[in-house]
Amino acid sequence: MIQENGLSSTPVHGIVRLPPPYYNEDGITIYCADCLEILPFIESVDVTFSSPPYNTIAATKPSGMMAEHNHKQNKGYDGFSDDMPEMEYQAWMRDVFGLCRAVSKGLVWINHKTRYREKQGVHPLAIFNWPFYSEVVWDRGVSITMNARKFAPSHEYIYGFGVPHYWDNAVNTMMSVWRIMPERDVKGHPCPFPVSIASRCITASCPEGGVVLDPFMGSGTTLLAARQEGRRGIGIEINPKYCDVAIERLRQKTLF
């Protein structure tokens, strides 16, 4: 049986039933759970947009600008060290976004970056080795790694995997390199990303009134963007603290 919000109530993958939403208002639904436990219930969405954990926080030593923000390294994500064995992390990413690809009518957008392991760069496409439709370079304008004996990394990527079922040609003039400063004003989460990045991808590839999925909701940026752009959203986040941060942001009328 399919519910109106795009979720199936039919038992799947050995899971008896879908847990109740943590939040469900004005077209936005939040589940506080492991995304791998919720994704099998999702029948269909229009697009996915997500910025997953990068598996870097606990492993990175404070240096340069990062020395001023070493609380992020020391703290990591509440309840998650962000320091998994690399191959385990990569398999996890493919499992999660493989499920997202299966339920998304259109593109699956993933914000990720090149990370370094044993002095070798690991590009996002080494993890997500699927055909992609669109590539965006996010020029952050700053770097947090100033003494790593390389040109200080100051960019990330946004890849749209799959084939769009909708595209707004009016956004093509945004080009494919976006100079957007990192988000600094979200309290309670170590690594928020700018709402404008999610908004651009959502308006480009999700029809008005469509449903946007984020399996790693964090502080709720994707859901904020979806609401602002007249779309619905489904967010999944394992940590109730971050769910509360997202709900508070959604309820701040000045944001939409």
C-alpha positions in Angstrom: 0.0 0.0 0.0 1.4 3.4 -1.0 0.8 6.4 1.3 0.3 10.0 -0.1 3.8 11.1 1.0 5.5 8.5 -1.3 6.1 5.9 1.4 5.0 2.3 1.4 3.5 0.7 4.5 4.1 -2.8 3.1 6.7 -4.8 5.1 10.0 -4.9 3.2 13.5 -6.2 3.8 12.5 -7.9 7.0 11.3 -4.7 8.6 7.9 -5.1 10.1 6.6 -1.6 9.7 7.5 2.0 9.1 8.1 3.9 12.4 6.0 7.0 13.0 7.5 10.3 11.7 9.5 12.4 14.1 7.9 15.4 12.4 5.3 15.8 9.7 4.0 19.3 8.9 3.3 21.3 5.7 4.6 18.7 3.3 7.8 17.9 5.2 8.3 14.5 6.9 11.3 13.7 9.1 12.2 10.2 10.3 14.6 9.8 13.2 16.2 6.5 12.3 19.0 4.8 10.4 18.4 5.7 6.7 18.9 2.0 5.7 15.9 1.1 7.8 13.7 3.8 6.3 14.7 3.8 2.6 13.2 0.3 1.8 9.8 1.8 2.6 10.1 4.7 0.2 8.2 3.9 -2.9 8.9 6.9 -5.1 10.3 10.5 -4.9 11.2 13.0 -7.6 14.8 13.6 -6.7 17.4 13.1 -4.0 19.7 15.7 -2.7 22.1 15.0 0.1 25.5 15.9 1.6 26.5 12.8 3.5 29.2 12.4 6.1 32.6 12.6 4.5 34.4 10.2 6.9 37.0 12.7 7.8 36.3 14.5 11.0 37.8 12.3 13.6 40.8 11.4 11.4 41.8 15.0 10.6 44.2 16.8 12.9 43.6 20.6 13.4 45.8 22.7 11.2 45.8 26.1 9.6 42.3 27.6 9.7 41.0 24.3 11.1 42.9 24.9 14.3 40.3 27.5 15.1 37.5 25.0 14.6 39.1 21.9 16.2 36.0 21.4 18.2 34.6 19.8 15.1 37.4 17.2 15.0 37.2 16.6 18.7 33.5 16.2 18.8 32.7 14.8 15.4 29.0 14.0 14.8 27.1 13.2 18.0 26.9 9.4 18.2 29.1 8.9 15.1 32.8 9.3 14.9 32.9 9.9 11.1 36.0 7.7 11.0 35.0 4.4 9.6 37.4 2.0 7.7 37.5 3.5 4.3 36.2 0.5 2.3 33.4 0.0 4.8 32.5 3.7 4.4 32.5 3.5 0.6 30.3 0.4 0.7 27.9 2.1 3.0 27.6 5.1 0.7 26.9 2.9 -2.3 24.3 1.0 -0.3 22.4 4.1 0.8 22.5 6.0 -2.5 21.9 2.8 -4.5 18.5 2.7 -2.7 18.0 6.4 -3.4 18.6 5.8 -7.1 16.1 3.0 -7.1 13.3 5.2 -5.7 14.1 8.5 -7.4 12.2 9.3 -10.6 14.9 11.8 -11.6 18.4 12.8 -10.4 20.2 11.8 -7.3 22.4 14.7 -6.3 25.3 14.1 -4.0 27.6 16.8 -2.5 31.0 15.3 -1.7 34.7 16.1 -2.1 38.1 14.7 -2.8 39.6 13.2 0.4 43.1 12.0 1.0 44.1 8.6 2.3 47.7 7.4 2.6 48.7 10.6 0.6 46.5 9.6 -2.3 43.4 11.5 -3.4 40.0 9.6 -3.3 37.7 11.3 -5.7 33.9 11.0 -5.1 33.6 9.2 -8.5 35.8 6.5 -7.0 33.0 5.8 -4.5 30.0 6.6 -6.7 31.1 4.9 -9.9 27.8 5.4 -11.7 26.9 7.4 -14.9 26.3 11.0 -14.0 24.3 13.6 -15.8 25.6 16.9 -14.3 28.8 18.0 -12.5 29.0 21.1 -10.4 32.2 22.5 -8.7 31.4 24.2 -5.5 34.1 26.9 -5.1 34.1 27.5 -1.3 36.4 30.5 -1.5 38.3 29.3 1.5 40.2 26.3 2.7 40.6 24.6 6.0 43.8 22.7 5.0 46.6 25.3 4.7 49.7 23.2 5.6 49.2 19.9 3.9 52.0 20.4 1.4 49.6 20.8 -1.6 47.5 23.5 -3.1 45.0 24.1 -0.3 41.7 22.3 -1.3 38.9 24.9 -1.6 36.3 23.1 -3.6 33.8 20.3 -3.4 31.5 18.6 -6.0 27.9 18.2 -6.6 27.1 15.3 -8.9 23.7 14.5 -10.4 23.5 10.8 -11.0 20.9 9.3 -13.4 18.7 11.0 -15.9 16.4 13.9 -15.1 12.7 13.4 -15.5 12.3 17.2 -15.3 14.7 20.1 -16.0 14.3 23.9 -15.9 16.4 25.3 -18.7 16.1 28.8 -17.1 18.9 27.7 -14.6 21.4 26.8 -17.2 23.0 30.2 -17.1 24.2 29.5 -13.5 27.1 27.6 -15.2 28.8 24.7 -13.5 31.2 26.5 -11.0 29.4 28.1 -8.1 31.3 30.5 -5.8 29.3 30.1 -2.5 30.8 30.7 0.9 30.4 27.9 3.5 27.5 28.0 6.0 28.6 29.4 9.3 25.4 30.3 11.2 23.8 27.0 12.0 24.3 26.1 15.7 24.2 22.5 16.8 25.6 20.7 13.8 29.3 20.5 12.8 29.1 20.6 9.0 26.0 22.4 7.6 26.0 23.4 3.9 24.5 26.4 2.2 20.7 26.3 1.5 21.4 27.9 -1.9 23.3 24.8 -3.2 20.3 22.6 -2.5 17.9 25.2 -3.8 19.6 25.4 -7.2 19.6 21.6 -7.7 16.0 21.3 -6.5 14.6 24.1 -8.7 16.5 22.7 -11.7 15.5 19.1 -11.5 12.4 18.7 -9.3 9.0 19.9 -10.5 6.9 22.2 -8.3 5.1 20.2 -5.7 7.4 17.3 -6.2 9.1 15.3 -3.4 12.8 15.7 -2.4 14.6 13.0 -0.4 17.6 13.5 1.9 18.8 10.3 3.6 21.4 12.2 5.7 19.2 15.2 6.7 21.5 16.6 9.4 20.4 20.1 10.2 17.7 20.1 7.6 19.2 22.2 4.8 17.7 20.2 2.0 14.2 20.3 3.6 14.5 24.1 4.1 15.4 24.4 0.4 12.5 22.2 -0.7 10.0 24.2 1.3 11.3 27.5 0.1 11.0 26.3 -3.5 7.5 24.9 -3.2 8.5 21.3 -3.0 7.8 18.6 -0.4 10.5 16.8 1.4 11.4 13.6 3.2 14.4 13.7 5.6 16.0 10.9 7.5 18.4 11.5 10.4 19.6 9.0 13.0 20.4 11.6 15.7 17.4 13.2 17.5 19.5 16.2 18.4 20.0 17.1 14.7 16.3 16.3 14.0 15.5 19.0 16.6 17.9 21.4 15.0 16.2 20.8 11.6 12.7 21.3 13.1 13.7 24.5 14.7 15.1 25.8 11.4 11.9 24.8 9.6 9.8 26.6 12.2 11.7 29.9 11.9 9.4 31.9 9.6 12.2 34.2 8.5 13.7 31.3 6.5 10.8 30.8 4.2 
